Amino acid sequence: MKPTFGQVFAFSFVGLIAILALLFHLVSVNSRNTIADSSERFRDQSAGAIGERLTHFLDEAPETVHQFQRQLEEGLVDARDPQAIERALFSLVLTNGDLSELTLTYAEATGFDAEGDVALAAEPRGQWSVMRTHDANRVEHLWSRHLRQENGAFVAERRDLGPKTRFATATWVRESGGPFSDPTTHPTFITPARQNFRGQLLWSDLHWSQLDTEMPAEQRRVEVSVQQAVVDTSGRFVGVLRAGLSTRKLDDTVRHSLGAEGEKATHRTFLCDDQGGLITRLAMKDELHEDGNDLRIAPHTLPPEITAALASPILRRALDDKEKNKSVSGEFSVGGVDYFATFHSLPDEKTQGWVIGIVVPQAVYFGELAAMRQRLLAVLLGVMILLVACGGFILHGVRRAQAQITRESLKMNAFDFTPTPPRSPFRDVTDVLESQEMAKAAMRAMSKYVPVDLVRRLYREKSEPMLGAELIEVSIMFTDIKDFTTLCERLTPNELADALGRYLEVMAGIIQRESHGTIDKFIGDAIMTFWNAPEPIGDHARSACQAALRCREAGLQLAQSPDWGGWPVFGTRFGIHCAKALIGHFGARDRMNYTAMGDAVNLASRLEGLNKQYGTSIIASETIKENAAQDFEFRLLDKVAVKGKSEAIRIYELLGRKGEAGEMRGIVETYEKAFAAYVARDFAGAASILTQQINDGPSATLLHRCQEYQVAPPAADWDGVYVSKIK
């Protein structure tokens, strides 16, 4: 099978797109790998820089301990002079803003016991501390505290060494409470003073300050400390010096370490231990909780990406590679978002297994790649557009023309013959569309003569109309304009044609669109309609009654509308009957008409004519009443043998929809009472009843008949049937 022009063009276009897509993919992949490598180096360098700053920050504590030890060794500070000790501690804290405390726990050593613990004399023992605190306004305060022995017990004194207080004149204040415990029994003294650890720096993990033990939890300071036993110029044991660093600087060092504001907002940096416990806060409102002897951060809300990073194998690999002193990076996903994570282990001797972590969404790095991809894609699209512009224009035109032809064909298949102006840049397509419009115009003209439902059914069944009919139960309605001949004399021919055209348009619209009836024919001012053919309709008797009422209402509304002008009112009479009739194609083989024939049609026409005798507008047969009585109000008018028929039928007046009879109920009850007397040959009694409502058309008709029968009674075998002499 030969390919179409569109297929050839499509295959060529797809091949070109495939080549360009491959090129685009190769460039994108290489670019992504390059950016991923660069981002890993950036995070590695950042983690290393954070590690250096943390190491520098932590080195301040041992440097301070070293300076104090040098002062003791050089004799600059007399270990036996309390004021010298206090001044030395104060000067070191004053010059180093990161220190939260500097504490010397002193005692007289007499040697070591068998277990290596220092043996202490009973006296002197005590503790000198200089600490830094901040009030609610972030104003710094320096305090000096001395815990000493007095009368065999420990007492504590402190004084404020604030900026407005002279050191020499600051007064000591005795602390309340107590008794205070011996500071030499605390592990921070015992362990560094042991023989095996003499002269070594011993680090403590994140912990509450020992000096704040008696304070409320919200006021206690958090610090990282280093302890070392110190000796004087003669090498004699003086005590253990503890330098504590404020973790506030630790948090700031980690959180604000990646420079630019945008990077701070996207790169999440933190410090954790080898178990994934957080050392630094992610937010200022994060709280602390105790983990054994250490403290860890309990975030108020832990971001899911941090949780995933701490639980990922990347952290394990970083701990395994800590000896290599390099960072370990990897990728993971949370909630459909891809992240990079980098972990960098810090030296164990200072941090006890702390690890720096950096987590960042991959979009931070690949956002520019996406922009680059868009630019590259735009260039490729530009090249592609230049190559296929002409072919694309032609193909678009052909496709559009095909779509328009197909669309119009589908509309015709759906019997939508709405005119559409043919528009196409191609002359041959325009010719096809114009041919379709001509066919649609012919169908629009045909639909004015032939029921569209009939043509639709023939089209659906793929059959041609053939002479023949079938017996179908239908509801038939005849309409006629009251006194039309007289009205014709009052109007000019043009006025009559215009008025009749508007009237029939309103009637036809209600019959066809609202009630789905089939208009058989227009007979001058009359309309013949039937329901349930050619398309079946459930409750067709109800549809016929509804159509009659709506047509009567619409006729009155039309006469009252401004467009009607001063023309006379067209009063319409209706006859409705339900029965089986022959429905089908009648006529010649080359010219036929789809219509209804039979006694049912004639009876419906006679019922319409009876309105003249009874002064009514809608007369229905008994079959109509039986099928529609649930939804409509009827009045029994008479038992009549219409002209041309020997068999009598009951006829009814259609009063309205159910519940709409209103004031007619009393008239109907009076009429039916009189009619019962009439059938019983009590003509005088019936007449006396009917004289009460001579303004009612059927009552006046029956009254006149009763009066005639009083003068000339009917035959003895009369059964109440009225034989109509007129059509």
FENZI-V626552 format. One record per residue. N is the residue number from 1. RES is the residue in one small letter. PSI is psi as a letter, one per 20 degrees, with the letter a starting at -180 (NA if undefined). OMEGA is omega in whole degrees, 0 to 359 (NA if undefined). D_LAST is the distance of its C-alpha to the last C-alpha in whole Angstrom. Layout:
N&RES&PSI&OMEGA&D_LAST ; N&RES&PSI&OMEGA&D_LAST
This chain:
1&m&p&183&71 ; 2&k&p&177&72 ; 3&p&q&175&72 ; 4&t&r&177&69 ; 5&f&g&180&71 ; 6&g&h&179&70 ; 7&q&g&178&72 ; 8&v&g&180&75 ; 9&f&g&181&75 ; 10&a&g&179&74 ; 11&f&g&179&77 ; 12&s&g&181&79 ; 13&f&g&179&78 ; 14&v&g&177&79 ; 15&g&g&178&82 ; 16&l&g&179&83 ; 17&i&h&180&82 ; 18&a&g&179&84 ; 19&i&g&180&87 ; 20&l&h&179&87 ; 21&a&h&178&86 ; 22&l&g&178&89 ; 23&l&g&180&91 ; 24&f&h&180&89 ; 25&h&g&181&90 ; 26&l&g&179&93 ; 27&v&g&182&94 ; 28&s&g&182&92 ; 29&v&g&179&94 ; 30&n&g&179&97 ; 31&s&g&180&97 ; 32&r&g&179&96 ; 33&n&h&179&99 ; 34&t&g&180&101 ; 35&i&h&179&99 ; 36&a&g&178&100 ; 37&d&g&180&103 ; 38&s&g&180&104 ; 39&s&h&178&102 ; 40&e&g&178&104 ; 41&r&h&180&107 ; 42&f&g&180&106 ; 43&r&h&178&106 ; 44&d&g&179&109 ; 45&q&h&179&111 ; 46&s&g&179&109 ; 47&a&h&177&110 ; 48&g&g&179&114 ; 49&a&g&177&114 ; 50&i&g&179&112 ; 51&g&h&179&115 ; 52&e&g&179&118 ; 53&r&h&178&117 ; 54&l&g&179&117 ; 55&t&g&178&120 ; 56&h&g&179&121 ; 57&f&g&180&120 ; 58&l&h&180&121 ; 59&d&i&181&125 ; 60&e&h&180&125 ; 61&a&g&178&126 ; 62&p&h&177&129 ; 63&e&h&178&130 ; 64&t&g&177&130 ; 65&v&g&180&132 ; 66&h&g&179&134 ; 67&q&g&179&135 ; 68&f&g&178&136 ; 69&q&g&179&138 ; 70&r&h&179&140 ; 71&q&h&177&141 ; 72&l&g&183&142 ; 73&e&h&181&144 ; 74&e&i&179&146 ; 75&g&j&179&147 ; 76&l&h&179&144 ; 77&v&p&178&143 ; 78&d&o&182&145 ; 79&a&i&181&144 ; 80&r&j&182&146 ; 81&d&o&182&145 ; 82&p&h&181&141 ; 83&q&h&178&141 ; 84&a&g&177&141 ; 85&i&g&182&139 ; 86&e&g&181&136 ; 87&r&g&180&137 ; 88&a&g&179&137 ; 89&l&g&181&133 ; 90&f&g&182&132 ; 91&s&h&179&133 ; 92&l&g&178&131 ; 93&v&h&182&128 ; 94&l&h&183&128 ; 95&t&i&180&128 ; 96&n&o&184&126 ; 97&g&i&180&122 ; 98&d&i&180&121 ; 99&l&p&174&123 ; 100&s&h&177&122 ; 101&e&q&171&125 ; 102&l&o&189&128 ; 103&t&p&174&130 ; 104&l&o&174&134 ; 105&t&o&188&134 ; 106&y&q&177&138 ; 107&a&r&178&141 ; 108&e&o&182&144 ; 109&a&p&178&145 ; 110&t&i&180&147 ; 111&g&b&181&146 ; 112&f&q&178&144 ; 113&d&a&184&144 ; 114&a&h&181&143 ; 115&e&j&179&140 ; 116&g&i&178&140 ; 117&d&q&180&139 ; 118&v&p&175&141 ; 119&a&p&187&143 ; 120&l&q&172&143 ; 121&a&q&181&145 ; 122&a&h&177&144 ; 123&e&q&354&145 ; 124&p&q&172&144 ; 125&r&q&180&140 ; 126&g&a&185&137 ; 127&q&p&173&134 ; 128&w&p&179&134 ; 129&s&p&168&130 ; 130&v&p&186&129 ; 131&m&q&180&125 ; 132&r&p&175&122 ; 133&t&r&178&119 ; 134&h&p&178&117 ; 135&d&a&183&115 ; 136&a&h&180&111 ; 137&n&j&179&112 ; 138&r&k&176&113 ; 139&v&p&185&117 ; 140&e&q&176&120 ; 141&h&p&174&122 ; 142&l&p&181&125 ; 143&w&q&173&127 ; 144&s&p&183&130 ; 145&r&p&181&131 ; 146&h&o&176&134 ; 147&l&o&187&134 ; 148&r&r&180&137 ; 149&q&q&177&140 ; 150&e&o&180&141 ; 151&n&k&175&143 ; 152&g&i&179&142 ; 153&a&r&180&138 ; 154&f&p&176&136 ; 155&v&q&182&135 ; 156&a&p&175&132 ; 157&e&q&177&133 ; 158&r&q&175&131 ; 159&r&q&183&131 ; 160&d&p&179&128 ; 161&l&l&183&129 ; 162&g&r&185&126 ; 163&p&h&181&127 ; 164&k&j&181&128 ; 165&t&p&177&130 ; 166&r&p&185&134 ; 167&f&g&185&135 ; 168&a&h&186&138 ; 169&t&i&181&137 ; 170&a&p&184&134 ; 171&t&q&178&135 ; 172&w&q&179&134 ; 173&v&p&180&132 ; 174&r&p&179&132 ; 175&e&p&177&129 ; 176&s&r&180&128 ; 177&g&b&183&127 ; 178&g&r&358&129 ; 179&p&q&180&131 ; 180&f&q&183&130 ; 181&s&q&179&131 ; 182&d&o&183&134 ; 183&p&i&181&132 ; 184&t&i&178&134 ; 185&t&i&181&132 ; 186&h&q&181&129 ; 187&p&h&180&128 ; 188&t&i&173&128 ; 189&f&g&187&132 ; 190&i&g&186&133 ; 191&t&g&180&132 ; 192&p&h&183&133 ; 193&a&i&180&136 ; 194&r&q&185&137 ; 195&q&h&183&139 ; 196&n&h&184&137 ; 197&f&j&182&135 ; 198&r&p&179&138 ; 199&g&i&180&137 ; 200&q&q&174&134 ; 201&l&p&179&130 ; 202&l&p&183&128 ; 203&w&q&173&124 ; 204&s&q&178&122 ; 205&d&a&178&118 ; 206&l&p&183&116 ; 207&h&r&173&117 ; 208&w&q&176&117 ; 209&s&p&180&120 ; 210&q&h&183&123 ; 211&l&i&184&124 ; 212&d&k&185&121 ; 213&t&h&184&121 ; 214&e&i&185&121 ; 215&m&q&175&118 ; 216&p&q&185&114 ; 217&a&h&183&112 ; 218&e&i&181&110 ; 219&q&i&183&114 ; 220&r&q&181&115 ; 221&r&q&177&116 ; 222&v&p&183&115 ; 223&e&r&169&118 ; 224&v&p&187&119 ; 225&s&q&174&123 ; 226&v&p&182&126 ; 227&q&q&175&129 ; 228&q&p&174&133 ; 229&a&p&181&136 ; 230&v&q&181&138 ; 231&v&r&180&142 ; 232&d&a&185&145 ; 233&t&h&181&148 ; 234&s&j&181&150 ; 235&g&j&181&147 ; 236&r&p&181&147 ; 237&f&p&179&143 ; 238&v&g&182&142 ; 239&g&a&179&138 ; 240&v&p&179&135 ; 241&l&p&179&133 ; 242&r&p&177&129 ; 243&a&p&181&127 ; 244&g&p&179&123 ; 245&l&p&179&121 ; 246&s&p&180&117 ; 247&t&i&176&114 ; 248&r&g&177&112 ; 249&k&h&178&114 ; 250&l&g&178&113 ; 251&d&g&182&109 ; 252&d&h&181&110 ; 253&t&h&183&111 ; 254&v&g&186&109 ; 255&r&h&187&106 ; 256&h&l&187&107 ; 257&s&i&184&108 ; 258&l&j&167&106 ; 259&g&d&191&106 ; 260&a&q&183&103 ; 261&e&g&179&100 ; 262&g&h&179&98 ; 263&e&h&178&100 ; 264&k&h&182&101 ; 265&a&h&185&97 ; 266&t&h&180&96 ; 267&h&o&177&99 ; 268&r&o&180&100 ; 269&t&q&182&104 ; 270&f&r&178&105 ; 271&l&p&181&108 ; 272&c&r&176&108 ; 273&d&a&184&111 ; 274&d&i&176&111 ; 275&q&j&181&108 ; 276&g&j&177&106 ; 277&g&p&184&107 ; 278&l&p&177&106 ; 279&i&h&182&109 ; 280&t&q&181&108 ; 281&r&q&170&105 ; 282&l&h&178&102 ; 283&a&q&185&101 ; 284&m&h&183&103 ; 285&k&i&178&101 ; 286&d&q&183&102 ; 287&e&r&181&104 ; 288&l&q&172&107 ; 289&h&q&183&108 ; 290&e&p&178&111 ; 291&d&n&187&111 ; 292&g&c&177&114 ; 293&n&i&184&117 ; 294&d&r&177&115 ; 295&l&q&176&112 ; 296&r&q&181&109 ; 297&i&p&173&106 ; 298&a&n&185&103 ; 299&p&q&176&100 ; 300&h&g&173&97 ; 301&t&o&181&95 ; 302&l&o&180&96 ; 303&p&q&183&94 ; 304&p&h&181&93 ; 305&e&h&177&94 ; 306&i&g&177&98 ; 307&t&g&181&97 ; 308&a&h&181&96 ; 309&a&g&181&99 ; 310&l&h&180&102 ; 311&a&j&185&100 ; 312&s&q&176&100 ; 313&p&i&182&103 ; 314&i&g&178&104 ; 315&l&g&179&106 ; 316&r&g&180&108 ; 317&r&h&179&109 ; 318&a&h&179&110 ; 319&l&h&178&112 ; 320&d&h&183&113 ; 321&d&j&185&114 ; 322&k&h&181&116 ; 323&e&h&182&119 ; 324&k&i&178&118 ; 325&n&l&176&118 ; 326&k&r&182&114 ; 327&s&q&176&111 ; 328&v&p&183&108 ; 329&s&q&178&104 ; 330&g&a&181&101 ; 331&e&q&173&97 ; 332&f&r&182&95 ; 333&s&q&176&91 ; 334&v&p&177&90 ; 335&g&k&179&86 ; 336&g&j&179&85 ; 337&v&p&180&88 ; 338&d&p&182&91 ; 339&y&q&166&94 ; 340&f&q&175&98 ; 341&a&p&177&101 ; 342&t&p&178&105 ; 343&f&p&181&107 ; 344&h&o&182&111 ; 345&s&q&177&114 ; 346&l&r&181&116 ; 347&p&p&183&120 ; 348&d&h&186&120 ; 349&e&i&180&124 ; 350&k&h&190&122 ; 351&t&i&179&118 ; 352&q&l&174&119 ; 353&g&k&177&116 ; 354&w&q&182&114 ; 355&v&p&175&111 ; 356&i&p&179&109 ; 357&g&q&176&106 ; 358&i&p&178&103 ; 359&v&p&183&99 ; 360&v&p&174&97 ; 361&p&q&180&94 ; 362&q&h&181&94 ; 363&a&h&178&91 ; 364&v&h&181&94 ; 365&y&h&186&96 ; 366&f&i&176&93 ; 367&g&g&178&91 ; 368&e&h&177&93 ; 369&l&h&178&92 ; 370&a&g&177&89 ; 371&a&g&178&89 ; 372&m&g&177&91 ; 373&r&g&180&89 ; 374&q&g&179&86 ; 375&r&g&179&88 ; 376&l&g&179&89 ; 377&l&h&178&86 ; 378&a&g&178&85 ; 379&v&g&180&87 ; 380&l&h&178&86 ; 381&l&h&178&83 ; 382&g&g&177&84 ; 383&v&g&181&86 ; 384&m&h&180&83 ; 385&i&g&179&80 ; 386&l&h&182&83 ; 387&l&h&188&83 ; 388&v&j&185&79 ; 389&a&g&184&77 ; 390&c&g&179&76 ; 391&g&h&179&75 ; 392&g&h&179&73 ; 393&f&g&181&72 ; 394&i&g&181&70 ; 395&l&h&178&69 ; 396&h&g&180&67 ; 397&g&g&180&66 ; 398&v&g&180&65 ; 399&r&g&180&64 ; 400&r&g&179&62 ; 401&a&g&178&60 ; 402&q&g&180&59 ; 403&a&h&181&58 ; 404&q&g&178&56 ; 405&i&g&179&54 ; 406&t&g&181&54 ; 407&r&g&180&52 ; 408&e&h&178&50 ; 409&s&g&178&49 ; 410&l&h&177&49 ; 411&k&h&178&46 ; 412&m&h&177&44 ; 413&n&h&179&44 ; 414&a&j&180&43 ; 415&f&k&172&40 ; 416&d&o&185&42 ; 417&f&k&178&41 ; 418&t&p&182&43 ; 419&p&q&178&45 ; 420&t&p&180&49 ; 421&p&p&180&51 ; 422&p&p&179&53 ; 423&r&o&177&57 ; 424&s&q&177&60 ; 425&p&i&183&64 ; 426&f&p&184&63 ; 427&r&g&182&61 ; 428&d&h&177&60 ; 429&v&h&178&59 ; 430&t&h&178&57 ; 431&d&g&179&56 ; 432&v&g&181&54 ; 433&l&h&178&53 ; 434&e&h&177&51 ; 435&s&g&177&50 ; 436&q&g&179&48 ; 437&e&h&177&47 ; 438&m&g&178&45 ; 439&a&g&178&44 ; 440&k&h&178&42 ; 441&a&g&178&41 ; 442&a&h&180&39 ; 443&m&h&177&38 ; 444&r&g&178&37 ; 445&a&g&181&35 ; 446&m&h&182&33 ; 447&s&i&177&32 ; 448&k&i&180&30 ; 449&y&h&185&28 ; 450&v&p&176&29 ; 451&p&p&182&28 ; 452&v&h&179&32 ; 453&d&h&179&32 ; 454&l&g&179&31 ; 455&v&h&180&34 ; 456&r&g&180&36 ; 457&r&g&178&36 ; 458&l&h&179&37 ; 459&y&g&181&40 ; 460&r&h&181&41 ; 461&e&i&180&40 ; 462&k&l&181&42 ; 463&s&q&177&40 ; 464&e&q&179&38 ; 465&p&p&179&34 ; 466&m&q&178&33 ; 467&l&p&180&30 ; 468&g&r&182&29 ; 469&a&r&176&27 ; 470&e&q&182&28 ; 471&l&o&185&26 ; 472&i&q&174&25 ; 473&e&p&181&24 ; 474&v&r&170&22 ; 475&s&p&186&20 ; 476&i&p&179&17 ; 477&m&p&172&16 ; 478&f&p&175&13 ; 479&t&q&178&14 ; 480&d&q&179&13 ; 481&i&p&181&15 ; 482&k&p&177&14 ; 483&d&l&184&15 ; 484&f&h&180&16 ; 485&t&g&178&16 ; 486&t&h&180&18 ; 487&l&h&180&20 ; 488&c&h&181&21 ; 489&e&h&183&23 ; 490&r&i&183&25 ; 491&l&q&174&26 ; 492&t&r&179&28 ; 493&p&g&180&27 ; 494&n&g&179&30 ; 495&e&g&180&29 ; 496&l&g&180&25 ; 497&a&g&181&26 ; 498&d&g&181&29 ; 499&a&g&180&26 ; 500&l&h&178&23 ; 501&g&g&179&26 ; 502&r&g&180&27 ; 503&y&g&182&24 ; 504&l&h&178&23 ; 505&e&g&179&27 ; 506&v&g&181&27 ; 507&m&g&182&23 ; 508&a&h&179&25 ; 509&g&g&179&28 ; 510&i&g&183&27 ; 511&i&g&187&25 ; 512&q&g&188&27 ; 513&r&g&184&31 ; 514&e&g&186&30 ; 515&s&j&176&28 ; 516&h&l&175&28 ; 517&g&r&179&25 ; 518&t&o&177&24 ; 519&i&o&180&22 ; 520&d&g&181&20 ; 521&k&q&168&19 ; 522&f&p&179&19 ; 523&i&n&186&16 ; 524&g&d&178&17 ; 525&d&i&183&17 ; 526&a&q&178&14 ; 527&i&p&173&16 ; 528&m&p&185&16 ; 529&t&q&171&19 ; 530&f&q&181&20 ; 531&w&q&178&24 ; 532&n&j&174&26 ; 533&a&q&0&27 ; 534&p&i&178&29 ; 535&e&p&180&31 ; 536&p&q&180&31 ; 537&i&p&175&30 ; 538&g&q&180&31 ; 539&d&l&183&29 ; 540&h&h&176&26 ; 541&a&g&177&23 ; 542&r&g&179&26 ; 543&s&h&180&26 ; 544&a&g&178&22 ; 545&c&g&180&22 ; 546&q&g&180&25 ; 547&a&g&180&23 ; 548&a&g&180&20 ; 549&l&g&181&23 ; 550&r&h&179&25 ; 551&c&h&178&23 ; 552&r&g&179&22 ; 553&e&g&182&26 ; 554&a&h&177&26 ; 555&g&g&178&24 ; 556&l&g&179&26 ; 557&q&h&178&29 ; 558&l&g&181&28 ; 559&a&h&181&28 ; 560&q&i&183&31 ; 561&s&q&179&33 ; 562&p&h&182&36 ; 563&d&h&183&34 ; 564&w&h&178&31 ; 565&g&c&182&33 ; 566&g&j&180&31 ; 567&w&q&178&28 ; 568&p&q&178&25 ; 569&v&p&176&24 ; 570&f&o&175&21 ; 571&g&p&187&19 ; 572&t&p&174&16 ; 573&r&q&185&13 ; 574&f&q&171&14 ; 575&g&p&185&12 ; 576&i&p&180&15 ; 577&h&q&179&16 ; 578&c&p&179&19 ; 579&a&r&177&20 ; 580&k&q&180&22 ; 581&a&r&176&20 ; 582&l&p&180&22 ; 583&i&p&178&24 ; 584&g&a&184&26 ; 585&h&p&179&27 ; 586&f&q&179&25 ; 587&g&b&178&26 ; 588&a&r&183&30 ; 589&r&h&182&33 ; 590&d&i&176&34 ; 591&r&o&185&30 ; 592&m&r&182&28 ; 593&n&p&176&25 ; 594&y&o&187&25 ; 595&t&r&177&22 ; 596&a&q&180&19 ; 597&m&q&177&18 ; 598&g&r&182&17 ; 599&d&h&181&14 ; 600&a&h&180&15 ; 601&v&g&181&13 ; 602&n&g&181&10 ; 603&l&g&178&10 ; 604&a&h&178&11 ; 605&s&g&179&8 ; 606&r&h&179&6 ; 607&l&h&178&9 ; 608&e&g&181&9 ; 609&g&h&181&6 ; 610&l&i&178&7 ; 611&n&h&180&10 ; 612&k&h&184&10 ; 613&q&h&186&10 ; 614&y&i&180&13 ; 615&g&k&181&15 ; 616&t&r&178&15 ; 617&s&h&181&15 ; 618&i&o&176&16 ; 619&i&p&181&14 ; 620&a&q&178&16 ; 621&s&r&181&16 ; 622&e&h&180&19 ; 623&t&h&176&20 ; 624&i&g&181&20 ; 625&k&g&181&22 ; 626&e&h&183&25 ; 627&n&i&186&26 ; 628&a&j&185&26 ; 629&a&h&181&27 ; 630&q&h&187&30 ; 631&d&i&187&30 ; 632&f&q&178&27 ; 633&e&p&180&26 ; 634&f&q&172&23 ; 635&r&p&175&22 ; 636&l&p&182&20 ; 637&l&g&189&17 ; 638&d&r&170&16 ; 639&k&o&195&16 ; 640&v&q&167&12 ; 641&a&o&185&11 ; 642&v&r&182&8 ; 643&k&p&181&6 ; 644&g&i&180&9 ; 645&k&p&178&11 ; 646&s&h&182&14 ; 647&e&p&182&16 ; 648&a&q&177&15 ; 649&i&q&173&15 ; 650&r&p&179&17 ; 651&i&q&186&15 ; 652&y&q&172&17 ; 653&e&p&175&18 ; 654&l&o&185&20 ; 655&l&h&183&23 ; 656&g&a&178&25 ; 657&r&r&182&28 ; 658&k&p&178&30 ; 659&g&j&182&32 ; 660&e&j&183&30 ; 661&a&h&175&29 ; 662&g&c&184&32 ; 663&e&i&179&31 ; 664&m&i&184&28 ; 665&r&g&180&29 ; 666&g&h&179&30 ; 667&i&g&181&27 ; 668&v&g&181&26 ; 669&e&g&179&28 ; 670&t&g&181&28 ; 671&y&g&182&24 ; 672&e&h&176&25 ; 673&k&g&179&28 ; 674&a&h&181&26 ; 675&f&h&177&23 ; 676&a&g&177&26 ; 677&a&h&179&27 ; 678&y&g&181&24 ; 679&v&h&179&24 ; 680&a&j&178&27 ; 681&r&j&174&26 ; 682&d&m&187&28 ; 683&f&h&180&26 ; 684&a&g&179&29 ; 685&g&g&179&30 ; 686&a&g&182&27 ; 687&a&g&180&26 ; 688&s&h&178&30 ; 689&i&g&186&29 ; 690&l&h&179&26 ; 691&t&i&181&28 ; 692&q&i&184&30 ; 693&q&l&181&27 ; 694&i&i&178&25 ; 695&n&i&178&24 ; 696&d&p&184&22 ; 697&g&g&180&18 ; 698&p&h&179&17 ; 699&s&g&179&21 ; 700&a&g&179&20 ; 701&t&g&182&17 ; 702&l&h&177&18 ; 703&l&g&179&21 ; 704&h&h&180&20 ; 705&r&h&179&18 ; 706&c&h&179&22 ; 707&q&h&179&23 ; 708&e&g&181&21 ; 709&y&h&175&22 ; 710&q&h&179&26 ; 711&v&g&181&26 ; 712&a&n&183&24 ; 713&p&q&177&24 ; 714&p&r&182&22 ; 715&a&r&185&24 ; 716&a&h&181&27 ; 717&d&j&181&25 ; 718&w&p&184&22 ; 719&d&k&177&22 ; 720&g&j&181&20 ; 721&v&p&176&17 ; 722&y&p&180&14 ; 723&v&o&182&11 ; 724&s&p&182&8 ; 725&k&i&185&7 ; 726&i&r&177&4 ; 727&k&NA&NA&0
